Amino acid sequence: MTKADIVNKISENTGIEKVTVQKTVEAFMETVKESLTEGNNVYLRGFGSFIVKKRAKKVARNISKNTTIIIPEHFIPAFKPTEKFLEQVKEHVK
């Protein structure tokens, strides 16, 4: 499902114009990105959490050049669904 599909589905279900839904979805995504960029997590009750995960420093190998490189500590965005949501997906997707 793409962003356009989401906009169309919400517009159909609510009767709100697609342009308004598009702006709302864009604003939501921008707000989540800004929050994560600032190091703040976003919690949506009954859905899940957009969180910032810390990846530790590690040593990796470049097999083709037979060298080692050090990957520094860094942060990545992640999504953690609620248990209820996770169970719903497990039951319906087989």
C-alpha positions as CSV (number, residue, x, y, z in Angstrom):
1,M,0.0,0.0,0.0
2,T,1.4,3.4,-1.0
3,K,0.8,6.8,0.5
4,A,-1.6,7.6,-2.3
5,D,-3.6,4.4,-1.5
6,I,-3.8,5.5,2.1
7,V,-5.0,8.9,1.1
8,N,-7.7,7.4,-1.2
9,K,-8.8,4.9,1.5
10,I,-9.2,7.6,4.2
11,S,-11.0,9.9,1.8
12,E,-13.4,7.1,0.9
13,N,-14.1,6.1,4.5
14,T,-14.5,9.7,5.9
15,G,-15.8,11.7,2.9
16,I,-13.1,14.2,3.4
17,E,-11.5,15.6,0.2
18,K,-8.3,13.9,-1.0
19,V,-6.4,17.2,-0.9
20,T,-7.2,17.7,2.8
21,V,-6.4,14.1,3.6
22,Q,-3.1,14.4,1.7
23,K,-2.1,17.5,3.7
24,T,-3.0,15.8,6.9
25,V,-1.0,12.7,6.1
26,E,2.0,14.8,5.1
27,A,1.7,16.9,8.3
28,F,1.6,13.7,10.4
29,M,4.6,12.2,8.7
30,E,6.6,15.5,9.0
31,T,5.7,15.7,12.7
32,V,6.9,12.1,13.4
33,K,10.1,12.8,11.5
34,E,10.8,16.0,13.4
35,S,10.1,14.3,16.7
36,L,12.4,11.4,16.0
37,T,15.1,13.7,14.7
38,E,15.0,15.6,18.0
39,G,15.4,12.2,19.8
40,N,11.8,12.0,21.0
41,N,9.7,8.9,20.6
42,V,6.1,9.0,19.3
43,Y,3.5,6.8,21.0
44,L,0.2,6.0,19.4
45,R,-2.0,4.0,21.8
46,G,-3.5,0.9,20.2
47,F,-1.2,1.1,17.2
48,G,2.5,1.3,18.2
49,S,5.5,3.5,18.8
50,F,7.9,5.2,16.5
51,I,11.2,5.1,18.4
52,V,14.8,6.0,18.1
53,K,17.1,3.0,18.5
54,K,20.8,3.2,19.4
55,R,23.1,1.0,17.4
56,A,26.4,0.3,19.2
57,K,29.8,0.8,17.6
58,K,31.0,-2.4,15.9
59,V,33.7,-3.9,13.7
60,A,32.7,-5.1,10.3
61,R,34.6,-6.8,7.5
62,N,34.7,-6.0,3.8
63,I,35.2,-9.5,2.5
64,S,36.1,-8.4,-1.1
65,K,38.9,-6.2,0.0
66,N,39.8,-8.3,3.1
67,T,39.8,-5.3,5.4
68,T,38.0,-4.4,8.6
69,I,36.1,-1.2,9.2
70,I,34.7,0.4,12.3
71,I,31.1,1.4,12.1
72,P,30.5,4.1,14.7
73,E,27.7,4.3,17.2
74,H,24.6,5.7,15.5
75,F,20.8,6.1,15.9
76,I,18.1,4.7,13.6
77,P,14.3,5.2,13.5
78,A,12.2,2.1,14.2
79,F,8.5,1.1,14.6
80,K,7.3,-1.1,17.5
81,P,3.7,-2.3,17.1
82,T,1.5,-2.9,20.1
83,E,0.9,-6.5,21.1
84,K,-2.8,-6.3,20.1
85,F,-1.8,-5.0,16.7
86,L,0.9,-7.7,16.3
87,E,-1.6,-10.4,17.2
88,Q,-4.1,-9.1,14.6
89,V,-1.5,-9.3,11.9
90,K,-0.4,-12.8,12.9
91,E,-4.1,-14.0,12.7
92,H,-4.9,-12.5,9.4
93,V,-1.7,-12.8,7.4
94,K,-0.8,-16.4,6.7
